């Protein structure tokens, strides 16, 4: 680094001419002050006093004006070059005798690269889907491995420009296999690159062999015993004439189904369809495998996993209703249109039912939900009703209740112990009110619905009796009646989970009115009924601690994100809980990790997997030392990586990037010629150094000293 030119001058917070004028004025004032003295003194003493006074005034001026001595140097230094090393997963591939990682290390350890580092200022980065931090030494540490889950070439060089903004690079050198699978098109952006980009291709563009699974598509939620299609996409390169097998296995490795096919060309893409039947409910993991061939580029892309949440067979709903009316017809239509609901009806008819006899114990044992719609009525057989009510209680069946019609409320009291309401004896007359939700709940709205209350505002009002029912302390009010006649609000939709048994009551009459209005899609009533049945069908009260994942299948280089929802005893979100998680894999148990609250009773956690396989996450929550519960979830980490879908050397992309940016492309065997010829001119950089001429103790000391000497001389000569 050499200084080509340099200049030195004084800078101050006031113009220099004012500074010089002030110094001259100080001299004039000092001369005037000692033009005559009393008693008279000689010329030597007077000029001594003038110089002392002038020096003290100059010191004061310096303190006031804050002058600095500034040195500007134009320095010539070697040009800065950014060196970007691709460390995505495709760079870990060994193709025949071509080991891409070893090639990279050979390049960085070459004499020509060392000589280039002596001539220029090299800044080394690694990249995959983003740029790494700069390495202090111009070498890749041994513990850095090529395992990035994607390659974003455009982002790499744009971030390099940002990180080197204080010392802009004169050129970039990119060492890569050209596998680009995320971000903007690098060829298009290369035309606007700030500097020339020199690319070095690593790997082989020769024909290779690889069998890979591209995608697995299956319904994430299915029903027990149903036939479920699975779509599998695959690609075969260099495998013409080969016989392949695609198989689906369960989590224990047991074969479920397989197909054999013959590859008809060197480049072959296909899709195969499978039908699988799952007879066990619960969350199930499956493995798709496609056979390997000799000398395959990589086998990490020959298997993938997928999950299915297998639900029990259709939810069976027993609908006990009063005589046929508009409301009943609408409810029957809506529930019958739900593919996951099997409806069993008993419609009242003069002490009996149109569809058959009273449901016996055997039937109730096969039922998931019981709904009372405008039931019971006066003609309902009291003895049979009592037996039925007792059987429902003993079976701990969830119960739904729709008020209205010609209900016999005295007979309804048989169900009071399992209903969220109790009947009053002397009710007031009915009024009309608008039903408005007052909280988010699984019955009211789906989780993804943001403005769920908006469509409720467009519904017709319902008739209700404001004094018909009483409500226990464990009742959760989901919606209320709002009226003009009465200032008070009254419960419209209430739920209870007493003793682990769920119940819900809709207290508005003439519910059929809602069926006449479709504000959004199928309106409110259809989804409301479906959600109500599903909420009731979960036989036991919901868990107070619930663990969920963004997904259940992760790549081996992805971070695993999960969340934990915590509820109080009434299943309202709990904000101030202490939530932790323990992550374990096989026999290895990790430490306890505290989760961060993100609002609405939800807590967020993230961890980095340490190898492939199945992980267990055990989340627990407590409040003030009281345990609220726990939940356990599992995820699978596998080696699949988008980098491995097409991992051959993409010379054309690297050539185009170099050409359009003004650089050049080199094969890995040609790097010596690149490094030897890359001799960029010196860059000029201005460097400014300043020294304060004020604010230092010695200036004040000089001022005091000068004034002291002046005073001493004046005293000795008898001056006043």
Order of alpha helices (4+ residues) and beta strands (2+ residues): beta-alpha-alpha-beta-beta-beta-beta-alpha-alpha-beta-alpha-beta-alpha-beta-beta-beta-beta-beta-beta-beta-beta-beta-beta-alpha-beta-beta-alpha-beta-alpha-beta-alpha-beta-beta-beta-beta-beta-beta-beta-alpha-alpha-beta-beta-beta-beta-beta-beta-beta-beta-beta-alpha-beta-alpha-beta-alpha
